Amino acid sequence: MGLLDGKVAVVTGAGGGLGETHALLLAKEGAAVVVNDLGGARDGSGGSASMADQVVNKIKAAGGKAVADYGNVASEADAQAMVKRAVDEFGKIDFMIANAGILRDKSFKNMTNDMWDVVVDVHLRGTYLTVKAAYDQMIEQGEGGSIVVTSSTSGLIGNFGQTNYGAAKAGIAGFARCLFQEGAKYGIRVNILAPAAWSRLTEDIFPQGQNMEELLSADKVSPIVVWLGSDEAKPVTGRTFLVQGNSVTLLSWQSHMLATKDNNEGPWDVTEVGETVMQHFENWPKGPQPTPREF
């Protein structure tokens, strides 16, 4: 018996990397899986049925249930069709993992409108369209469901040379932080994944020669994602999970009061507010990412 027996999942960008490991583990835990992948290159160009097909073949060879879908997540018709495929093939959809993505990294000085538009289109619009199709179907079914969207530390924290990618990934996180509040009414939970994993998309970003392919293998990210589609995770929604190797961190931002006075008073003097804000500058949070703290 698997944790997701009887569930039906759609995974976008599942022809390799994180999407593939998500799909394989979903099937291992008993879910029927729609394996979506356009089959293009890392920059989004081209297309092929082979990537989705090889994952479906792996699932079927292991005794699981899967069907391939070759749609483009940035196409409204294709997004709706992949959800319809889940319903037509397996009767419903319980779980949507919006994972598809591309990279067009470039310093902002050298960024072009085309590089910006295509990355935002695939990541942000593609997440919106696929989640919208799944969300509407889940409401129609009336039994709730689970949605996991894929953000990134590039969007939540920042990374050199990825203004287009970071903007899209920050938008995805903001989208999910609003949607989970609406989804609660229908029993639809929405969570955010910020993964650090070695894949075709990231292989030249990580340090070379340090065994990162094994230390940060994609299959170490998938267990928490698959668990979020299970009934055990029904209380969990609106959360952001940073997953690096075998470490799962809950990201929860905190505020720090820098300057305050009674609102019945007039506005701050410009120099005064600046001096007050900078008074404890040396104590501001430091580092490229939030410091992990025990509960």
FENMOGI-V300232 format. One record per residue. N is the residue number from 1. RES is the residue in three letters. SS is DSSP state (A for helix, B for strand, O for the rest). PHI is phi in whole degrees, -180 to 180 (NA if undefined). PSI is psi in whole degrees, 0 to 359 (* if undefined). Layout:
n=N res=RES ss=SS phi=PHI psi=PSI
n=N res=RES ss=SS phi=PHI psi=PSI
This chain:
n=1 res=MET ss=O phi=NA psi=134
n=2 res=GLY ss=O phi=-104 psi=163
n=3 res=LEU ss=O phi=-69 psi=339
n=4 res=LEU ss=O phi=-118 psi=28
n=5 res=ASP ss=O phi=-55 psi=130
n=6 res=GLY ss=O phi=85 psi=353
n=7 res=LYS ss=O phi=-85 psi=156
n=8 res=VAL ss=B phi=-125 psi=126
n=9 res=ALA ss=B phi=-123 psi=149
n=10 res=VAL ss=B phi=-118 psi=129
n=11 res=VAL ss=B phi=-122 psi=120
n=12 res=THR ss=O phi=-88 psi=150
n=13 res=GLY ss=O phi=62 psi=39
n=14 res=ALA ss=O phi=-97 psi=13
n=15 res=GLY ss=O phi=-82 psi=354
n=16 res=GLY ss=O phi=-173 psi=174
n=17 res=GLY ss=A phi=58 psi=220
n=18 res=LEU ss=A phi=-59 psi=318
n=19 res=GLY ss=A phi=-60 psi=320
n=20 res=GLU ss=A phi=-65 psi=313
n=21 res=THR ss=A phi=-67 psi=326
n=22 res=HIS ss=A phi=-59 psi=310
n=23 res=ALA ss=A phi=-63 psi=317
n=24 res=LEU ss=A phi=-64 psi=319
n=25 res=LEU ss=A phi=-73 psi=324
n=26 res=LEU ss=A phi=-57 psi=312
n=27 res=ALA ss=A phi=-65 psi=320
n=28 res=LYS ss=A phi=-61 psi=327
n=29 res=GLU ss=O phi=-88 psi=8
n=30 res=GLY ss=O phi=104 psi=357
n=31 res=ALA ss=O phi=-80 psi=148
n=32 res=ALA ss=B phi=-86 psi=137
n=33 res=VAL ss=B phi=-125 psi=131
n=34 res=VAL ss=B phi=-92 psi=114
n=35 res=VAL ss=B phi=-94 psi=100
n=36 res=ASN ss=B phi=-95 psi=133
n=37 res=ASP ss=O phi=-163 psi=129
n=38 res=LEU ss=O phi=-70 psi=336
n=39 res=GLY ss=O phi=79 psi=25
n=40 res=GLY ss=O phi=-89 psi=180
n=41 res=ALA ss=O phi=-75 psi=176
n=42 res=ARG ss=O phi=-60 psi=330
n=43 res=ASP ss=O phi=-88 psi=5
n=44 res=GLY ss=O phi=93 psi=356
n=45 res=SER ss=O phi=-81 psi=152
n=46 res=GLY ss=O phi=76 psi=187
n=47 res=GLY ss=O phi=-177 psi=151
n=48 res=SER ss=O phi=-163 psi=147
n=49 res=ALA ss=O phi=-81 psi=348
n=50 res=SER ss=A phi=-66 psi=325
n=51 res=MET ss=A phi=-68 psi=311
n=52 res=ALA ss=A phi=-65 psi=319
n=53 res=ASP ss=A phi=-61 psi=320
n=54 res=GLN ss=A phi=-69 psi=329
n=55 res=VAL ss=A phi=-73 psi=318
n=56 res=VAL ss=A phi=-59 psi=318
n=57 res=ASN ss=A phi=-63 psi=320
n=58 res=LYS ss=A phi=-62 psi=317
n=59 res=ILE ss=A phi=-64 psi=314
n=60 res=LYS ss=A phi=-66 psi=322
n=61 res=ALA ss=A phi=-63 psi=332
n=62 res=ALA ss=O phi=-91 psi=5
n=63 res=GLY ss=O phi=92 psi=10
n=64 res=GLY ss=O phi=-93 psi=178
n=65 res=LYS ss=O phi=-113 psi=129
n=66 res=ALA ss=B phi=-160 psi=156
n=67 res=VAL ss=B phi=-142 psi=146
n=68 res=ALA ss=B phi=-89 psi=150
n=69 res=ASP ss=B phi=-140 psi=134
n=70 res=TYR ss=O phi=-112 psi=21
n=71 res=GLY ss=O phi=-74 psi=160
n=72 res=ASN ss=O phi=-93 psi=121
n=73 res=VAL ss=O phi=-62 psi=337
n=74 res=ALA ss=O phi=-84 psi=2
n=75 res=SER ss=O phi=-104 psi=125
n=76 res=GLU ss=A phi=-60 psi=316
n=77 res=ALA ss=A phi=-63 psi=319
n=78 res=ASP ss=A phi=-68 psi=321
n=79 res=ALA ss=A phi=-63 psi=316
n=80 res=GLN ss=A phi=-67 psi=325
n=81 res=ALA ss=A phi=-68 psi=325
n=82 res=MET ss=A phi=-70 psi=327
n=83 res=VAL ss=A phi=-71 psi=320
n=84 res=LYS ss=A phi=-62 psi=324
n=85 res=ARG ss=A phi=-62 psi=320
n=86 res=ALA ss=A phi=-61 psi=316
n=87 res=VAL ss=A phi=-69 psi=316
n=88 res=ASP ss=A phi=-66 psi=320
n=89 res=GLU ss=A phi=-83 psi=322
n=90 res=PHE ss=A phi=-127 psi=0
n=91 res=GLY ss=O phi=95 psi=348
n=92 res=LYS ss=O phi=-175 psi=181
n=93 res=ILE ss=O phi=-136 psi=132
n=94 res=ASP ss=O phi=-111 psi=336
n=95 res=PHE ss=B phi=-147 psi=124
n=96 res=MET ss=B phi=-117 psi=124
n=97 res=ILE ss=B phi=-112 psi=107
n=98 res=ALA ss=B phi=-87 psi=101
n=99 res=ASN ss=O phi=-122 psi=340
n=100 res=ALA ss=O phi=-60 psi=141
n=101 res=GLY ss=O phi=-166 psi=164
n=102 res=ILE ss=O phi=-137 psi=170
n=103 res=LEU ss=O phi=-128 psi=139
n=104 res=ARG ss=O phi=-138 psi=64
n=105 res=ASP ss=O phi=-68 psi=139
n=106 res=LYS ss=O phi=-169 psi=143
n=107 res=SER ss=O phi=-60 psi=152
n=108 res=PHE ss=A phi=-62 psi=328
n=109 res=LYS ss=A phi=-57 psi=325
n=110 res=ASN ss=A phi=-104 psi=6
n=111 res=MET ss=O phi=-68 psi=137
n=112 res=THR ss=O phi=-110 psi=161
n=113 res=ASN ss=A phi=-60 psi=322
n=114 res=ASP ss=A phi=-65 psi=319
n=115 res=MET ss=A phi=-63 psi=320
n=116 res=TRP ss=A phi=-65 psi=309
n=117 res=ASP ss=A phi=-64 psi=317
n=118 res=VAL ss=A phi=-70 psi=324
n=119 res=VAL ss=A phi=-70 psi=316
n=120 res=VAL ss=A phi=-65 psi=323
n=121 res=ASP ss=A phi=-63 psi=311
n=122 res=VAL ss=A phi=-70 psi=311
n=123 res=HIS ss=A phi=-75 psi=301
n=124 res=LEU ss=A phi=-79 psi=307
n=125 res=ARG ss=A phi=-66 psi=320
n=126 res=GLY ss=A phi=-63 psi=321
n=127 res=THR ss=A phi=-66 psi=315
n=128 res=TYR ss=A phi=-58 psi=310
n=129 res=LEU ss=A phi=-65 psi=316
n=130 res=THR ss=A phi=-72 psi=320
n=131 res=VAL ss=A phi=-67 psi=321
n=132 res=LYS ss=A phi=-60 psi=315
n=133 res=ALA ss=A phi=-63 psi=317
n=134 res=ALA ss=A phi=-68 psi=316
n=135 res=TYR ss=A phi=-60 psi=314
n=136 res=ASP ss=A phi=-63 psi=320
n=137 res=GLN ss=A phi=-68 psi=321
n=138 res=MET ss=A phi=-63 psi=319
n=139 res=ILE ss=A phi=-62 psi=316
n=140 res=GLU ss=A phi=-62 psi=321
n=141 res=GLN ss=A phi=-70 psi=328
n=142 res=GLY ss=O phi=76 psi=19
n=143 res=GLU ss=O phi=-121 psi=16
n=144 res=GLY ss=O phi=74 psi=198
n=145 res=GLY ss=B phi=163 psi=182
n=146 res=SER ss=B phi=-131 psi=139
n=147 res=ILE ss=B phi=-130 psi=130
n=148 res=VAL ss=B phi=-122 psi=124
n=149 res=VAL ss=B phi=-106 psi=155
n=150 res=THR ss=B phi=-108 psi=109
n=151 res=SER ss=B phi=-98 psi=207
n=152 res=SER ss=O phi=-167 psi=152
n=153 res=THR ss=A phi=-63 psi=338
n=154 res=SER ss=A phi=-62 psi=327
n=155 res=GLY ss=A phi=-90 psi=326
n=156 res=LEU ss=A phi=-82 psi=331
n=157 res=ILE ss=O phi=-125 psi=316
n=158 res=GLY ss=O phi=123 psi=153
n=159 res=ASN ss=O phi=-160 psi=139
n=160 res=PHE ss=O phi=-61 psi=137
n=161 res=GLY ss=O phi=79 psi=12
n=162 res=GLN ss=O phi=-132 psi=44
n=163 res=THR ss=A phi=-63 psi=323
n=164 res=ASN ss=A phi=-69 psi=311
n=165 res=TYR ss=A phi=-64 psi=315
n=166 res=GLY ss=A phi=-63 psi=320
n=167 res=ALA ss=A phi=-63 psi=317
n=168 res=ALA ss=A phi=-65 psi=317
n=169 res=LYS ss=A phi=-71 psi=326
n=170 res=ALA ss=A phi=-66 psi=321
n=171 res=GLY ss=A phi=-62 psi=320
n=172 res=ILE ss=A phi=-61 psi=316
n=173 res=ALA ss=A phi=-64 psi=317
n=174 res=GLY ss=A phi=-64 psi=320
n=175 res=PHE ss=A phi=-57 psi=312
n=176 res=ALA ss=A phi=-69 psi=325
n=177 res=ARG ss=A phi=-67 psi=336
n=178 res=CYS ss=A phi=-86 psi=317
n=179 res=LEU ss=A phi=-65 psi=323
n=180 res=PHE ss=A phi=-62 psi=330
n=181 res=GLN ss=A phi=-69 psi=326
n=182 res=GLU ss=A phi=-78 psi=322
n=183 res=GLY ss=A phi=-66 psi=336
n=184 res=ALA ss=A phi=-57 psi=326
n=185 res=LYS ss=A phi=-61 psi=330
n=186 res=TYR ss=A phi=-109 psi=8
n=187 res=GLY ss=O phi=73 psi=21
n=188 res=ILE ss=B phi=-101 psi=118
n=189 res=ARG ss=B phi=-99 psi=146
n=190 res=VAL ss=B phi=-132 psi=120
n=191 res=ASN ss=B phi=-127 psi=161
n=192 res=ILE ss=B phi=-116 psi=131
n=193 res=LEU ss=B phi=-107 psi=129
n=194 res=ALA ss=B phi=-119 psi=94
n=195 res=PRO ss=B phi=-94 psi=152
n=196 res=ALA ss=B phi=-122 psi=103
n=197 res=ALA ss=O phi=-144 psi=146
n=198 res=TRP ss=B phi=-77 psi=125
n=199 res=SER ss=O phi=-157 psi=179
n=200 res=ARG ss=O phi=-56 psi=327
n=201 res=LEU ss=O phi=-75 psi=333
n=202 res=THR ss=O phi=-121 psi=1
n=203 res=GLU ss=O phi=-59 psi=332
n=204 res=ASP ss=O phi=-98 psi=6
n=205 res=ILE ss=O phi=-91 psi=323
n=206 res=PHE ss=O phi=-78 psi=157
n=207 res=PRO ss=O phi=-58 psi=141
n=208 res=GLN ss=O phi=-90 psi=153
n=209 res=GLY ss=O phi=72 psi=19
n=210 res=GLN ss=O phi=-121 psi=21
n=211 res=ASN ss=O phi=62 psi=29
n=212 res=MET ss=A phi=-66 psi=332
n=213 res=GLU ss=A phi=-60 psi=325
n=214 res=GLU ss=A phi=-88 psi=316
n=215 res=LEU ss=A phi=-62 psi=323
n=216 res=LEU ss=O phi=-118 psi=42
n=217 res=SER ss=B phi=-64 psi=146
n=218 res=ALA ss=O phi=-61 psi=328
n=219 res=ASP ss=A phi=-69 psi=349
n=220 res=LYS ss=A phi=-82 psi=344
n=221 res=VAL ss=A phi=-84 psi=326
n=222 res=SER ss=A phi=-64 psi=327
n=223 res=PRO ss=A phi=-56 psi=315
n=224 res=ILE ss=A phi=-68 psi=325
n=225 res=VAL ss=A phi=-65 psi=312
n=226 res=VAL ss=A phi=-63 psi=319
n=227 res=TRP ss=A phi=-60 psi=324
n=228 res=LEU ss=O phi=-65 psi=344
n=229 res=GLY ss=O phi=-91 psi=357
n=230 res=SER ss=O phi=-90 psi=164
n=231 res=ASP ss=A phi=-67 psi=337
n=232 res=GLU ss=A phi=-63 psi=336
n=233 res=ALA ss=A phi=-97 psi=13
n=234 res=LYS ss=O phi=-57 psi=329
n=235 res=PRO ss=O phi=-77 psi=352
n=236 res=VAL ss=O phi=-99 psi=116
n=237 res=THR ss=O phi=-156 psi=154
n=238 res=GLY ss=O phi=73 psi=19
n=239 res=ARG ss=O phi=-106 psi=154
n=240 res=THR ss=B phi=-117 psi=122
n=241 res=PHE ss=B phi=-113 psi=120
n=242 res=LEU ss=B phi=-92 psi=122
n=243 res=VAL ss=B phi=-123 psi=119
n=244 res=GLN ss=B phi=-130 psi=114
n=245 res=GLY ss=O phi=58 psi=232
n=246 res=ASN ss=O phi=-96 psi=15
n=247 res=SER ss=B phi=-105 psi=129
n=248 res=VAL ss=B phi=-115 psi=118
n=249 res=THR ss=B phi=-117 psi=133
n=250 res=LEU ss=B phi=-86 psi=120
n=251 res=LEU ss=B phi=-89 psi=125
n=252 res=SER ss=O phi=-142 psi=110
n=253 res=TRP ss=O phi=-77 psi=147
n=254 res=GLN ss=O phi=-123 psi=152
n=255 res=SER ss=O phi=-103 psi=153
n=256 res=HIS ss=O phi=-131 psi=115
n=257 res=MET ss=O phi=-67 psi=126
n=258 res=LEU ss=O phi=-108 psi=327
n=259 res=ALA ss=O phi=-157 psi=132
n=260 res=THR ss=O phi=-153 psi=148
n=261 res=LYS ss=O phi=-157 psi=170
n=262 res=ASP ss=O phi=-58 psi=132
n=263 res=ASN ss=O phi=-69 psi=347
n=264 res=ASN ss=O phi=-75 psi=345
n=265 res=GLU ss=O phi=-82 psi=169
n=266 res=GLY ss=O phi=-73 psi=176
n=267 res=PRO ss=O phi=-63 psi=159
n=268 res=TRP ss=O phi=-60 psi=145
n=269 res=ASP ss=O phi=-71 psi=141
n=270 res=VAL ss=A phi=-58 psi=312
n=271 res=THR ss=A phi=-66 psi=320
n=272 res=GLU ss=A phi=-63 psi=315
n=273 res=VAL ss=A phi=-67 psi=323
n=274 res=GLY ss=A phi=-63 psi=316
n=275 res=GLU ss=A phi=-64 psi=321
n=276 res=THR ss=A phi=-68 psi=317
n=277 res=VAL ss=A phi=-62 psi=320
n=278 res=MET ss=A phi=-85 psi=358
n=279 res=GLN ss=A phi=-58 psi=322
n=280 res=HIS ss=A phi=-120 psi=33
n=281 res=PHE ss=A phi=-54 psi=322
n=282 res=GLU ss=A phi=-67 psi=345
n=283 res=ASN ss=A phi=-100 psi=1
n=284 res=TRP ss=O phi=-62 psi=151
n=285 res=PRO ss=O phi=-55 psi=138
n=286 res=LYS ss=O phi=-119 psi=164
n=287 res=GLY ss=O phi=102 psi=161
n=288 res=PRO ss=O phi=-76 psi=348
n=289 res=GLN ss=O phi=-152 psi=162
n=290 res=PRO ss=O phi=-57 psi=140
n=291 res=THR ss=O phi=-77 psi=124
n=292 res=PRO ss=O phi=-61 psi=139
n=293 res=ARG ss=O phi=-131 psi=145
n=294 res=GLU ss=O phi=-73 psi=154
n=295 res=PHE ss=O phi=-68 psi=*
